[in-house]
């Protein structure tokens, strides 16, 4: 049984198990304020992997990279070096350039740092 209310709705959006129209969830029947749905959707959109075929990150911005050959996420950035041109560089010291450049198929922005320290 699906959890009702805003939590259940958020879970439904994440799992794809919801259909929403005019601030009413057709799965759980929860009617929620539009600003909450808009904020939730905006936050979830920031967490979706972005195909490199659609858009590349800004150079030197740290992002999460998906290596399709190794089937794993890693942290890195897009850089340009005079020796190899445009390439991916990871915090582990790997560089993807030339024929290996296309191994990175998706990327995502890193999450924001916490506002406060405990």
C-alpha positions in Angstrom: 0.0 0.0 0.0 1.3 3.4 -1.0 1.9 5.9 1.8 -0.5 8.8 1.5 0.1 12.5 1.7 3.1 14.6 0.7 5.6 11.9 1.6 3.8 9.3 -0.5 3.6 11.7 -3.3 7.3 12.4 -3.2 8.0 8.7 -3.2 5.7 8.3 -6.1 7.6 11.0 -8.1 10.9 9.4 -7.3 9.8 5.9 -8.3 7.7 7.1 -11.2 4.6 5.7 -9.6 2.4 8.8 -9.7 0.5 10.9 -12.1 -0.3 14.4 -11.1 -2.6 17.0 -12.6 -3.7 20.3 -11.1 -2.1 19.6 -7.7 -3.9 16.2 -7.2 -2.1 12.9 -7.2 -4.1 10.3 -9.0 -2.4 7.5 -7.2 -2.9 8.6 -3.6 -5.5 11.3 -3.9 -3.4 13.8 -2.0 -4.2 17.4 -2.9 -1.1 19.5 -2.2 -0.2 23.2 -2.6 1.2 24.0 -6.0 4.4 25.7 -4.6 5.3 22.5 -2.8 5.0 20.4 -6.0 6.9 23.0 -8.0 9.8 23.0 -5.4 9.8 19.2 -5.2 9.9 18.8 -9.0 12.7 21.4 -9.3 14.8 19.6 -6.7 14.2 16.2 -8.4 15.1 17.6 -11.8 18.5 18.7 -10.4 19.1 15.1 -9.4 18.4 13.5 -12.8 21.5 12.4 -14.8 22.0 14.7 -17.8 23.1 13.0 -21.0 26.3 14.6 -22.4 24.5 14.5 -25.8 22.0 17.1 -24.4 24.3 19.3 -22.5 27.8 19.4 -21.1 28.8 20.9 -17.7 30.7 24.1 -17.4 34.5 23.5 -17.6 36.2 23.1 -14.2 32.9 22.6 -12.4 33.1 19.5 -10.2 30.3 17.1 -11.1 29.4 13.4 -10.9 30.3 11.6 -14.1 28.9 8.2 -15.2 31.5 5.9 -16.9 29.3 3.7 -19.1 32.0 1.1 -19.6 32.8 0.6 -15.9 29.1 1.2 -15.0 30.0 3.5 -12.1 29.7 7.1 -11.0 32.8 9.2 -10.1 33.5 12.8 -9.4 35.4 14.8 -12.0 35.3 17.8 -14.3 35.5 18.7 -17.9 38.8 20.4 -18.8 40.8 21.5 -21.9 44.5 20.7 -22.0 46.8 21.7 -24.9 48.1 18.1 -25.2 44.7 16.3 -25.6 42.1 19.0 -25.9 38.7 18.5 -24.2 38.7 15.7 -21.7 37.2 14.4 -18.4 39.5 14.5 -15.4 38.5 12.6 -12.2 39.5 13.1 -8.6 41.1 9.6 -8.8 43.5 10.8 -11.4 41.8 9.3 -14.4 41.6 11.2 -17.7 39.1 10.3 -20.4 40.2 11.8 -23.8 40.4 10.6 -27.4 38.4 7.4 -27.9 37.8 7.1 -24.1 36.0 10.5 -24.0 32.7 8.9 -25.0 32.8 6.5 -22.0 31.3 9.3 -19.9 27.6 9.3 -21.0 25.9 11.3 -18.2 26.7 13.8 -15.5 24.9 15.4 -12.6 25.7 18.5 -10.5 27.1 17.7 -7.0 24.7 18.3 -4.1 24.9 21.6 -2.3 27.0 21.7 0.8 25.1 21.9 4.1 24.2 25.4 5.4 25.4 24.5 8.9 27.9 22.3 10.5 26.7 20.1 13.4 
